[in-house]
Amino acid sequence: MLKRFTRMAVGFAGMLLIASCQTGKKGAFVVEGSYENADKLAAVEGPISKVFLIEISFANKPPVLLDSVRIPAGRGRFTLRARSRTQGIYEVVFGNNLVDVPLVNDTPKVTIDVDLGKKDDFYDVRGSEGSTQLKELIAGFGKRNFEAEKQAVLADSLRRINAPDSALEAATRMGDDAIQDLNTYLRQFINSSPNPTVAAVALTFGSHSFQKGDFETALNDLVKKYPDNHVVLDLKRGYDQEAAQLAQQQSQETGWVGKQVPDFSLPDANGHSISLASYRGKYLLVDFWASWCGPCRAENPNVVKVHNEFKNKKNFAILGVSLDKDKSAWQKAVQDDRLDWKQISDLKYWNSKAVSTFQFEGIPFNLLIDPQGKVIASALRGEDLENKLKEVLN
């Protein structure tokens, strides 16, 4: 398993595309390093000939390439330099973004020793308390996040095979406990870390597991505690920007409520046209998704659950509308996820007639239509979907 801190933790910083980075000026911040066993990694991924120093932004900005040097094969030493105006997060990246070592520039010089032949605990850092704390955070988070993801996969597998409720409840409870353990660890780290930059990284780790209100409270507390730390402020700006974009998207999605659905039809996998009008007289859940959409696949078990719960209601149906472009991938996902209802698609990806007709900007997305063809709800997920269907069908 390669060591990719950016992909695992700082998702909104984006992929580190070396070719598109901006070049910074050299100066006060120095990273001195040694490495070994580069040939072991190169045997799988190709030769490693350069090492890069990159600055990471939490404000939805691209990473910045600050310095790079050529390195000999196998083992050797290197020195990277950059201008260091304020404390932030940096990465030393080996080769084509194969392995990265995250650092904090809380001192003028940081020393690292990297063993590229190891899968875990592959580097040591000296001279920087912030970088040491960051390494500890990544290890602690990784262990607990792995357990939470393992329990989530188990619960999802049990749902797919229609396991007994007792088994599913036990798996769900274990998953909830794992998430709670993860969040407790992150909260304690955020509150106890003496380094605001590392605390901000810990908060980004919690962006997928904290409740929205808890995340916002922790973020606002960090801003009050460290009003001059640019990483904390960048995190706040980035979050506010994404929140505004989400609010705009949700406003567009809920804009269909109360309106009549237009005439709309697409072919099924056999080429037979299916229209929304053919469901008139029933409550119809129109589910927009795609096989390539991770959040859609994660939400599919919830849609399967309500289908199994309400499929015997004569006045209820589900229609899947896929944004796939590969028919075989679409049909495989339908089978794998057990989507036992009609599916349609024009296989045109984001150029689908569905997108131009209903003007949504993200999936999964859905519309709940009443028997008269009027939209009564949209963008329902999880318990909200189940509760709304109970309200209108029972």
C-alpha positions as CSV (number, residue, x, y, z in Angstrom):
1,M,0.0,0.0,0.0
2,L,1.7,3.2,-1.1
3,K,1.9,6.2,1.2
4,R,-0.3,8.8,-0.2
5,F,-1.2,11.3,2.5
6,T,-2.9,13.8,0.2
7,R,-5.3,11.3,-1.3
8,M,-6.2,9.8,2.0
9,A,-6.6,12.9,4.1
10,V,-6.8,16.2,2.4
11,G,-9.3,15.4,-0.4
12,F,-10.3,19.0,-1.2
13,A,-6.6,19.9,-1.8
14,G,-6.9,17.9,-5.1
15,M,-4.7,15.5,-6.9
16,L,-1.0,16.6,-7.0
17,L,-0.4,17.0,-10.7
18,I,3.3,18.0,-10.8
19,A,3.1,19.3,-14.3
20,S,0.5,21.9,-13.4
21,C,2.1,23.2,-10.3
22,Q,3.3,26.8,-10.0
23,T,6.9,27.4,-9.2
24,G,7.9,29.1,-6.0
25,K,11.1,30.9,-5.0
26,K,13.8,29.3,-2.9
27,G,14.7,30.6,0.5
28,A,14.6,30.0,4.2
29,F,12.8,26.6,4.7
30,V,15.1,23.7,4.2
31,V,14.4,20.0,4.1
32,E,17.4,17.7,4.3
33,G,16.6,14.0,3.6
34,S,18.0,10.6,3.0
35,Y,16.3,7.7,1.3
36,E,16.9,4.0,0.6
37,N,15.3,1.1,-1.3
38,A,14.0,3.4,-4.1
39,D,14.8,0.5,-6.5
40,K,12.2,-1.7,-4.7
41,L,9.5,0.8,-5.4
42,A,10.8,1.5,-8.9
43,A,10.4,-2.2,-9.8
44,V,6.7,-1.8,-9.6
45,E,6.0,1.9,-10.5
46,G,9.0,2.8,-12.7
47,P,12.3,4.5,-11.8
48,I,12.3,7.4,-9.4
49,S,14.6,10.2,-10.6
50,K,13.4,13.3,-8.8
51,V,12.1,14.4,-5.4
52,F,9.8,17.5,-5.1
53,L,8.8,19.9,-2.3
54,I,5.2,21.0,-2.6
55,E,3.0,23.4,-0.6
56,I,-0.6,22.3,0.1
57,S,-3.4,24.7,0.3
58,F,-6.7,24.2,2.2
59,A,-8.4,27.0,0.3
60,N,-9.4,25.1,-2.8
61,K,-6.2,26.3,-4.5
62,P,-3.8,24.1,-6.5
63,P,-0.7,22.8,-4.8
64,V,2.5,24.8,-5.5
65,L,5.8,23.3,-6.6
66,L,8.5,25.0,-4.6
67,D,11.7,23.0,-5.4
68,S,12.9,19.8,-7.0
69,V,16.2,18.0,-7.3
70,R,17.4,14.9,-9.2
71,I,18.3,11.9,-7.1
72,P,20.4,8.8,-7.8
73,A,18.7,5.4,-8.0
74,G,18.5,3.1,-5.0
75,R,19.6,5.3,-2.1
76,G,21.1,8.8,-1.5
77,R,20.6,12.2,0.1
78,F,18.9,15.4,-1.1
79,T,18.3,19.0,0.0
80,L,15.1,21.0,-0.8
81,R,14.7,24.7,-0.2
82,A,11.8,27.1,-0.2
83,R,10.8,30.5,0.9
84,S,8.8,30.2,4.2
85,R,6.6,33.2,5.0
86,T,4.1,31.5,7.3
87,Q,3.5,28.1,8.9
88,G,1.8,25.6,6.6
89,I,1.6,22.1,5.2
90,Y,4.2,20.8,2.8
91,E,4.9,17.5,1.1
92,V,8.1,15.8,0.0
93,V,7.1,13.8,-3.0
94,F,9.2,11.0,-4.6
95,G,8.8,10.3,-8.3
96,N,5.5,10.7,-10.0
97,N,3.6,11.4,-6.8
98,L,4.1,7.8,-5.7
99,V,5.2,8.4,-2.1
100,D,4.8,11.6,-0.1
101,V,6.0,12.7,3.3
102,P,3.9,15.4,5.0
103,L,5.7,18.2,6.9
104,V,5.0,21.3,8.9
105,N,7.5,24.2,8.5
106,D,7.5,25.1,12.2
107,T,11.3,25.3,12.1
108,P,13.8,26.6,9.5
109,K,15.1,23.1,8.8
110,V,13.5,19.6,8.9
111,T,15.3,16.3,8.5
112,I,13.7,13.2,7.2
113,D,14.9,9.6,6.6
114,V,12.7,7.6,4.2
115,D,12.7,3.9,3.6
116,L,10.9,3.4,0.3
117,G,10.8,-0.3,0.7
118,K,8.4,-0.2,3.6
119,K,4.6,-0.1,3.4
120,D,4.0,1.4,6.8
121,D,6.0,3.6,9.2
122,F,8.3,4.4,6.3
123,Y,9.8,7.6,7.4
124,D,11.3,9.3,10.5
125,V,11.4,13.1,11.0
126,R,13.6,15.2,13.2
127,G,13.8,18.9,14.1
128,S,10.1,19.6,13.7
129,E,7.6,19.0,16.5
130,G,4.7,19.9,14.2
131,S,5.9,17.3,11.7
132,T,6.2,14.7,14.4
133,Q,2.7,15.4,15.6
134,L,1.4,15.2,12.1
135,K,2.9,11.8,11.7
136,E,1.3,10.6,14.9
137,L,-2.0,12.0,13.8
138,I,-1.9,10.2,10.4
139,A,-1.1,6.9,12.1
140,G,-3.8,7.3,14.8
141,F,-6.4,8.4,12.2
142,G,-5.5,5.7,9.7
143,K,-5.9,2.9,12.3
144,R,-9.4,4.1,13.4
145,N,-10.6,5.0,10.0
146,F,-9.7,1.6,8.7
147,E,-11.8,0.0,11.4
148,A,-14.7,2.3,10.6
149,E,-14.5,1.5,6.9
150,K,-14.3,-2.2,7.6
151,Q,-17.5,-2.1,9.6
152,A,-19.2,-0.1,7.0
153,V,-18.3,-2.6,4.3
154,L,-19.5,-5.5,6.5
155,A,-22.9,-3.8,7.1
156,D,-23.3,-3.1,3.4
157,S,-22.5,-6.7,2.6
158,L,-25.1,-7.9,5.0
159,R,-27.7,-5.6,3.5
160,R,-26.9,-6.9,0.0
161,I,-27.6,-10.5,1.0
162,N,-30.7,-9.6,3.0
163,A,-29.1,-10.9,6.2
164,P,-31.3,-11.2,9.4
165,D,-32.2,-8.0,11.1
166,S,-30.2,-9.1,14.2
167,A,-27.0,-9.5,12.3
168,L,-27.5,-6.2,10.5
169,E,-28.3,-4.4,13.7
170,A,-25.1,-5.8,15.4
171,A,-23.0,-4.7,12.4
172,T,-24.6,-1.3,12.4
173,R,-23.9,-0.9,16.1
174,M,-20.3,-1.9,15.7
175,G,-20.0,0.6,12.8
176,D,-21.4,3.4,15.0
177,D,-19.0,2.5,17.7
178,A,-16.1,2.7,15.3
179,I,-17.2,6.1,14.0
180,Q,-17.6,7.3,17.6
181,D,-14.1,6.1,18.5
182,L,-12.7,7.9,15.4
183,N,-14.4,11.1,16.2
184,T,-13.4,11.0,19.9
185,Y,-9.8,10.6,18.9
186,L,-10.0,13.5,16.4
187,R,-11.7,15.8,18.9
188,Q,-9.1,15.1,21.6
189,F,-6.3,15.7,19.1
190,I,-7.8,19.0,17.9
191,N,-8.3,20.3,21.4
192,S,-4.9,19.1,22.8
193,S,-2.6,19.8,19.9
194,P,-0.3,22.8,20.5
195,N,0.2,23.3,16.8
196,P,-2.8,25.1,15.0
197,T,-1.7,23.8,11.6
198,V,-1.8,20.1,12.7
199,A,-5.1,20.7,14.5
200,A,-6.5,22.0,11.3
201,V,-5.4,18.9,9.5
202,A,-7.0,16.8,12.2
203,L,-10.3,18.7,11.6
204,T,-10.1,17.9,7.8
205,F,-9.9,14.3,8.7
206,G,-13.2,14.6,10.5
207,S,-14.9,16.2,7.6
208,H,-16.5,12.9,6.5
209,S,-17.3,11.6,10.0
210,F,-18.3,14.6,12.1
211,Q,-21.9,15.8,12.0
212,K,-22.3,19.1,10.1
213,G,-22.9,21.1,13.3
214,D,-20.0,19.5,15.2
215,F,-17.6,20.2,12.3
216,E,-18.7,23.8,12.1
217,T,-18.4,24.3,15.8
218,A,-14.9,22.8,15.9
219,L,-13.9,25.0,12.9
220,N,-15.2,28.2,14.4
221,D,-13.5,27.4,17.7
222,L,-10.2,26.9,15.8
223,V,-10.6,30.3,14.1
224,K,-11.2,32.0,17.4
225,K,-8.3,30.2,19.0
226,Y,-5.9,30.9,16.1
227,P,-7.1,33.9,14.2
228,D,-3.8,34.5,12.5
229,N,-3.0,31.0,11.4
230,H,-3.3,31.0,7.6
231,V,-4.0,27.2,7.4
232,V,-6.9,27.5,9.8
233,L,-8.2,30.6,7.9
234,D,-7.8,28.8,4.5
235,L,-9.8,25.9,5.9
236,K,-12.5,28.2,7.0
237,R,-12.6,30.0,3.6
238,G,-12.6,26.7,1.7
239,Y,-15.4,25.3,3.8
240,D,-17.5,28.5,3.5
241,Q,-17.0,28.4,-0.3
242,E,-18.1,24.8,-0.6
243,A,-21.1,25.4,1.7
244,A,-22.3,28.3,-0.5
245,Q,-22.0,26.1,-3.6
246,L,-23.9,23.3,-1.9
247,A,-26.6,25.7,-0.8
248,Q,-27.0,26.9,-4.4
249,Q,-27.1,23.3,-5.7
250,Q,-29.8,22.3,-3.1
251,S,-31.8,25.4,-4.0
252,Q,-31.8,24.2,-7.6
253,E,-32.7,20.7,-6.6
254,T,-35.7,21.7,-4.5
255,G,-36.9,24.0,-7.2
256,W,-38.9,21.2,-8.8
257,V,-41.1,20.7,-5.7
258,G,-44.7,21.8,-6.5
259,K,-44.2,21.6,-10.3
260,Q,-45.5,19.2,-12.8
261,V,-42.9,17.0,-14.4
262,P,-42.3,17.5,-18.1
263,D,-42.8,14.8,-20.7
264,F,-39.7,12.7,-20.4
265,S,-38.7,9.3,-21.7
266,L,-35.5,7.3,-22.3
267,P,-34.9,3.7,-23.5
268,D,-34.2,0.8,-21.2
269,A,-31.4,-1.7,-21.8
270,N,-33.4,-3.4,-24.5
271,G,-34.2,-0.2,-26.3
272,H,-37.8,0.1,-25.2
273,S,-38.8,3.7,-24.4
274,I,-40.2,4.3,-20.9
275,S,-41.9,7.6,-20.0
276,L,-42.7,9.2,-16.7
277,A,-46.3,9.6,-18.0
278,S,-46.7,5.8,-18.0
279,Y,-46.5,5.9,-14.2
280,R,-49.4,8.3,-13.8
281,G,-51.7,7.2,-11.0
282,K,-48.7,6.1,-8.8
283,Y,-46.2,7.7,-6.5
284,L,-43.0,7.5,-8.5
285,L,-39.5,7.8,-7.2
286,V,-37.2,8.8,-10.0
287,D,-33.7,7.9,-9.0
288,F,-30.8,9.5,-11.0
289,W,-27.5,7.7,-10.5
290,A,-24.6,6.0,-12.3
291,S,-22.4,2.9,-11.9
292,W,-19.2,5.2,-11.7
293,C,-20.7,7.4,-9.0
294,G,-19.4,6.3,-5.6
295,P,-21.9,8.2,-3.5
296,C,-24.7,6.7,-5.7
297,R,-23.5,3.2,-5.1
298,A,-23.3,3.9,-1.3
299,E,-26.9,5.2,-1.4
300,N,-28.2,2.3,-3.4
301,P,-28.7,0.0,-0.4
302,N,-31.1,2.7,1.1
303,V,-33.1,2.7,-2.2
304,V,-33.2,-1.1,-2.2
305,K,-34.4,-1.0,1.4
306,V,-37.4,1.2,0.6
307,H,-38.1,-0.8,-2.5
308,N,-38.4,-4.0,-0.5
309,E,-40.5,-2.2,2.1
310,F,-43.0,-0.6,-0.2
311,K,-42.9,-2.8,-3.4
312,N,-46.2,-4.4,-2.5
313,K,-47.9,-1.1,-2.6
314,K,-49.8,-1.0,-5.9
315,N,-49.5,2.8,-6.0
316,F,-45.7,3.0,-5.7
317,A,-42.9,2.4,-8.2
318,I,-39.2,3.3,-8.7
319,L,-37.6,4.3,-12.0
320,G,-33.8,4.4,-12.2
321,V,-32.3,6.9,-14.6
322,S,-28.6,6.3,-15.2
323,L,-25.9,8.7,-16.4
324,D,-23.7,5.9,-17.5
325,K,-21.9,5.8,-20.9
326,D,-20.9,2.1,-20.8
327,K,-23.9,-0.2,-21.1
328,S,-22.1,-3.2,-19.6
329,A,-20.9,-1.3,-16.5
330,W,-24.5,0.0,-16.1
331,Q,-26.0,-3.4,-16.3
332,K,-23.4,-5.0,-14.0
333,A,-24.0,-2.3,-11.3
334,V,-27.8,-2.9,-11.6
335,Q,-27.2,-6.6,-11.0
336,D,-24.5,-6.2,-8.3
337,D,-26.6,-3.7,-6.3
338,R,-29.8,-5.7,-6.8
339,L,-31.7,-2.8,-8.3
340,D,-34.9,-4.7,-9.0
341,W,-36.9,-2.0,-10.8
342,K,-37.0,-0.5,-14.2
343,Q,-33.8,1.3,-15.4
344,I,-33.4,3.7,-18.3
345,S,-30.5,5.6,-19.9
346,D,-29.4,7.2,-23.1
347,L,-25.8,6.4,-22.2
348,K,-24.6,10.0,-22.7
349,Y,-23.0,10.6,-19.4
350,W,-23.5,14.3,-18.3
351,N,-24.8,15.1,-21.8
352,S,-27.9,12.9,-20.9
353,K,-31.3,14.2,-21.7
354,A,-32.0,13.7,-18.0
355,V,-29.5,16.4,-17.0
356,S,-30.7,19.0,-19.6
357,T,-34.4,18.3,-18.6
358,F,-34.1,18.4,-14.8
359,Q,-31.1,20.7,-14.4
360,F,-29.4,18.9,-11.5
361,E,-25.7,19.3,-10.9
362,G,-24.8,16.2,-9.0
363,I,-25.8,12.7,-8.3
364,P,-27.3,10.8,-6.5
365,F,-30.4,12.9,-7.0
366,N,-34.1,11.9,-7.0
367,L,-37.6,13.2,-7.4
368,L,-40.7,11.9,-5.7
369,I,-43.8,12.4,-8.0
370,D,-47.4,12.1,-6.9
371,P,-50.1,10.2,-8.9
372,Q,-51.0,13.4,-10.7
373,G,-47.5,14.0,-11.9
374,K,-46.5,16.8,-9.5
375,V,-43.1,16.7,-7.7
376,I,-43.7,16.6,-3.9
377,A,-40.1,16.1,-2.7
378,S,-36.5,15.9,-4.1
379,A,-33.0,15.0,-3.0
380,L,-34.2,12.5,-0.4
381,R,-31.6,10.2,1.1
382,G,-31.4,7.5,3.8
383,E,-33.9,7.9,6.6
384,D,-35.4,11.0,5.0
385,L,-36.4,9.0,1.9
386,E,-37.9,6.2,4.0
387,N,-39.8,8.6,6.3
388,K,-41.2,10.6,3.3
389,L,-42.5,7.4,1.7
390,K,-44.0,6.2,5.0
391,E,-45.8,9.6,5.1
392,V,-47.3,9.4,1.7
393,L,-47.9,5.7,1.3
394,N,-49.1,4.6,4.7
